[in-house]
Amino acid sequence: MSRRPRVGLALRLAPLLLVPVLLAASTFPGEFRVSLEYWVLSCCAAVIFAFGGRWPVATSLVLSVLAVPMFAAEAWGLSELVPYLGALAVADVAARSDRDRDIALVAVGWLIALVLGVTLDQHAELWSAASAVTILAGIGLPVLFGLYLRGQARLAGTYRQLAEDAELRRAAAESAVRLQERSAMARELHDLVAHHMASIVLRVGVAEHVLDGADPRVAAVLDDVHRTAADALSDIRRLQAALRDPVLSEVATIEPDALWKEIDAAVERTRAANFTVEDHIDRDIVGLDTVARLTLLRVTQEALTNVMKHADASGPVQLTIDRRDGGVGVLVVSFGGRGSSPKTGGNGIIGMTERLSLIGGRLDVRPTERGWEVEAWLPQSAC
């Protein structure tokens, strides 16, 4: 329990201790003794105030009723303060309730109790200035104090919300800056290094072909250079993907067999959304590196997600993954009506395009007579 609830609970239970102390302090043997009736009413008021926090309006009204016979009873000294638990209850309602009707109700109830108390007091005159001040102060101060507490609580809540919003904006700005920097680094890495490394791999491959039958030592050196350059190019692409996708580290270790399980899971999620999915997947595709597996998985997931967002479940969905044109192709066709363009669905299309362009692939999103078609292609160099 935090500090604030503990303080509130302590204040709520305080009358259980303070009321008997006030009554005992007002007892003078041989001169004045608090009556048994006043003791009973006071203890009842203390218990009701302490345990009536869940029903503040009812608690306030009951305490106002109990205050009337206590005002009428003969009391002296500190014991005269006990009936004013009703004033604290009014302040509690004003502080906690958002309904002005509740505040007005308990204020009127407490006002009636004060007027009856002054009327029944043999030592006070109802129409005197002192009585008027007592009544006005007795009703006005609790209401004003409660409204002040309510205003402070709302102000504190507003400040907390503003602080939380500012923290969220700061975190979002930092994340955007980091992502922008990572994207810039990935583009620079692609433009400055990956292009030249791919050229080296290509030229060494050509050299191996041209020098076929040359000195075996030269062939061995060229083969070693070709493998090293190809590995370096793969590492560069993996680094590019990591820079572009902060969550890559969570999926970069996905194994080839696990790739098809993830794609199957995406298909099942689409079917769970009441779509009929016909999948034609060439599971014999091998040799996909980390970046290619990640790209293939993300493109397939995003394409099926777009189907669920924009297509009608009345038509079937076809998913095809196979080798084509020296690479791997992904084709998702939905026959659930034209609906809204997938390009209006957020950054999914942009994200797929960026992923594919990073490895030299391409994406084509086009309407058909009965729906939409998403076709992606990953080049052989990424596989």
N, C-alpha and C positions, 0 to 999 in steps of 0.2 A: 504494500500500500504506500503511495507517495505521500509527501508531507502535507499537501493541501487536503486530501480526504481525511487524514488523521486529525488535522486541526478542526475541520468541520465536525467530525464525530465527537471530538472532545467538547466543543462548544455546545453540541446538541445534548450531551449527557451531563453537562455541568450542573443544571438545576437539581439533579438527583442528589448532589452533594450540597449545593449552596442553599437550597430551600430549607432543609433541616437546620443548617447553621444559622440562617437568618431568624428562624423561629426560636431556636434555643437562645440566641443572643438577645431576643426581645423578652425573655422571661426573667422577672425579678421576684424572687420568693418574698412573699409578704406584701408586695406592691402590685405586680401585674403578672398574670399568667395567661399565655395563649390558650384559647378555648380548644376543646377537643374537636369541635366542628371545624374550626379554622385549620387545625392540623390536618384533618382528613381532606378538606378541600384543597389545601396547599399541596399535599403529597400527591393527590390525584392530578392536579395541574402539572406538577413536575414530571410525573410519569407520562402523561399525555404528550407534553412538549418533547420529552426525550425520545419517545418511540413513535411519534406521529409524523416523522419526516416524509414518509411516503405519501401521506395525504395532507398536504399543507393547508388547503382550504378548509377541510373538515376539522383539522386540528385547531385552526384559528377560531372557527365558529364555536367549537366546544369550549375553548378557553375563555372566549367572551362571555359565554353563558355562566361558566363557573366563577368568573370575576364578579358578577352582580352580587351574589350572597356574600362574597368575601369583602367587597366594598361596604356592604351594609353591616357586616360584623364589626365588633369592637376590636381594633388592633392598635398596636403602638410600636413606634421605633421602626427597626428594619423589617419587621414582619409586614408592614404596609406595602412593601415593594413586591410581594409575591403575586398579587393580582396582575401586575404589569407584565407577566409572562405573555398575556394576550397581546400586548404591544409588540413584543419580540416576534410573536407568531405572525402578526400583520406585516412586519418588516420582512420576515422570511418569505411570505407570499409575494410581496412586491419585488423582492430580489430574484425570485426563481420563476415566477409565472410570466408568460408572454401574452396573457389574456387580460386586458384591462377590466373585463367584466369580473374576473375573479378578484382582482385588487379592489374594485369598487364594492364587491359583496362583503369581503372581510372588513373593509374600512367602515362600512355602514354598521356591520355587526359590532365592531369594537366601539363605534361612536354611541350606539344605543347602550352598550354596557357602561360607558363613561357617564352618560347622562343619567341613567338609572342609579349609578353609584353615587353621583353627586346629590341626586334627589333623595336617596335613602340615608345619606350621611346627615346625622342630626346636627353636626357642627358646621355645615356648609349651606349656603344659600344658592339656589339654582341660577338666579338671575343676577348674581353679583359679578363684578369684573374678575375677581379671582377665580370663580368657577368657570367663567367663559375662557379665561386664559388656560386653565387646567385642561378643559375639554379640547380646545383647539390644539394645544401643544401635544396632548395625549394622542390625538389622531393624526396630526400633521407630521410630527417628527418621525414616527415609525414608517409612514408611507414614504416620506422624502428620503429617509435613510435607506429604505429598501430599494427605491428607484435609483439612488446613487450607486448602491452595490451592483444592481443589474447593469447600469451603464458602464461601470468599471469592468465587469465581467465581459460584456460585449466588446469593449475597447481592447481588452487583453486578447480576446479571441481574434479580433481583426488584426492586431499586431502579429499574433502567431501565424495567422494565415498569410499575411504579407511576407513574413520572414520565410515561411515554407515555400511560397511562390518564388521569392527571390532566390532561394537556394536551388529550386528546380530550374529556374532560368539560368543561373550560373552554371549548374552542372550540364544543362543542355548546350550552353554556349561553349563550354570547355570540350564537350564531346564533339560538337560540330567542328571546332578548330582542329582537334586531333584527327578527326576523320578527313577533313580537308587536307591537312598536312600529309596524312598517309596516302591519300589519293594522288596528291602532287608527286610524292616520292615514287609511287608506283608508275605514274606516267613517265617521269624522268627516267626511271630504271628501264622501262620499256623502250623509250625513244633513244636513250644513249647507249644502253648495254645490250639489251635483248636483240635488237635489230642486228647489231654487228656480230653478236655471237651466232645468231641464226645464219648469217652470211658465211661465217667461218665454217660451220657445220656443212652447209651446202657446198662450199668450194672444196673442202677436204674430201667430201663424198665424190665430187666430180674428179678430183685428182686421183682418187683410188681407182675410179673407172678408167680414166685415161692411161694411167700407169699400170694397168693390169698386165701382169707378167714381168714386171720390173724386178729389181733386186728385192728378195724377200725381206731384207732388213729395212729397206725404204717402205715396203708395204706394211711392215709391222709398226713402224713409226707413224705412218699415216693413219693406220687403224687405231693406234693408241690416242693420237691427237683427235680423231673423230669421236671416239668414245668419251674422252675427257671433255671435249667441247659440248657434246650432247648432254652429258651429265650436268655440266655447268649451266647450260640453257634450261634444263629441267629445274635445277635449283633456283635459278633466277625467276622462273615462272611461279615456282612455289612461294618465293618471297613476295612476288607481286601480289599473288592471291592473298597472302597473309596480311599485306599492307591494306589491300582493298576490303578485306573481310575480317573485322576484329574477332569474330567467333570461329575463325578457321581452325584455331588450335583445338577446338572441341570436336571437330569432324575430320581433321586432317589425317587422323590415324585410321580412318575407315578402311577396312579391308575389301578386296574385290567381291567376296561373297556377301559381306555386309551391305555393300552398295545395292545389290538386287533386293535384299531384305528391306532396306529403307524405301526403295522405289515401290516394292509391293505394299509397304505400309501406307504410302501416299495413295496408292490405288484403292486400298481398303477404306481409307478415310473418305475418299470420294464416293465410294459405294455406300458407305454409312450415311452419306447425305442424300440417299435415295437416287443416285445416278447409276445408270447401267454402263459399266466400263468394260470394253473389249480390249484386252491388252495383247500385243504381239511383240514380245521382247526377245531379242537374240541374246541369250545368257551365255553364249560361247565367246562373246567379245572379251578379249584379254589384252593385257599390256597397257591398261589405263594407269597413268601416274596419278599422284595425289590431286593435282590441280584439275586434271580431266575428270576424275571421279567426282570431285566436289562440284564442278560445273555441271556435269551431267545430272547429278542428283538435284541441285538447286533449280535448274531449268525445268526439270520434270515436275518438281513440287510446285513451282510457281505457275506453270501452265495449268496443272490440275486445279490449283487454287483459283485461278481466273475463271475456270469452268464453273466452279461452285458459286462464285460471286456473280457471274453475269449470264450464265446459260440457264435454260429451263430443264428441269430434271425429266421432262417427258421424252426427251430425245436421247439416244445413246451417245456414248463418248468412246472414241477410238484412240488408243495409245500405241504408238509403234516406235520401237528403238531397234535400230539395225545399223549395219555397216553400209555406207554408201559414199560414192565419190571420193574414195580414199580416206574417209573419216567415219565418224559416228553421227547418225541422224536421229533426231527426236521429232516425232510428228504427233500432235494432239489435235483431234478434230471433234468438235461438238456439234450435234445435230439438234440442239434444243432451241432453235430459233435465233434470230439475229440479236435480239436483246440490245443491251448497251455495249458500246465499244470497250474492249478490255483496257484500252489505253486510258480510260477514265478511272480506272480502279486504283490509282496511286502510283507508286514507284516500281511496281513489279516488272513491267515491261522494260523500263529504263534499266533496272538492275540486271535483268537477264541479258540485255544488249551489252551492257558494260562488261559483264562476266565473259561473254563470248568474244567480244572484241579484244579482250585482254590476251586471249590465246589464239587470236586470228580466226575465230568462228564468226557466225552470222545468225541473225534472227529475222524471221519474216512472220508478221501477224497480218492476216487478211480475212475478209469476210467471204463466206460461201453462200450458196442459195439458201441453206437451212441453218446456218450458224456461223461459227468462227473456226479458223485454222491457225495453229501456232506451229511453226516449223523452225527447228534449230539444227545447226550443223557444227560439229567440232572437227577441226582439221586433223589429218593423220599425225602431224608433228606434235600434237598435244596428247596423243594416245599411245 
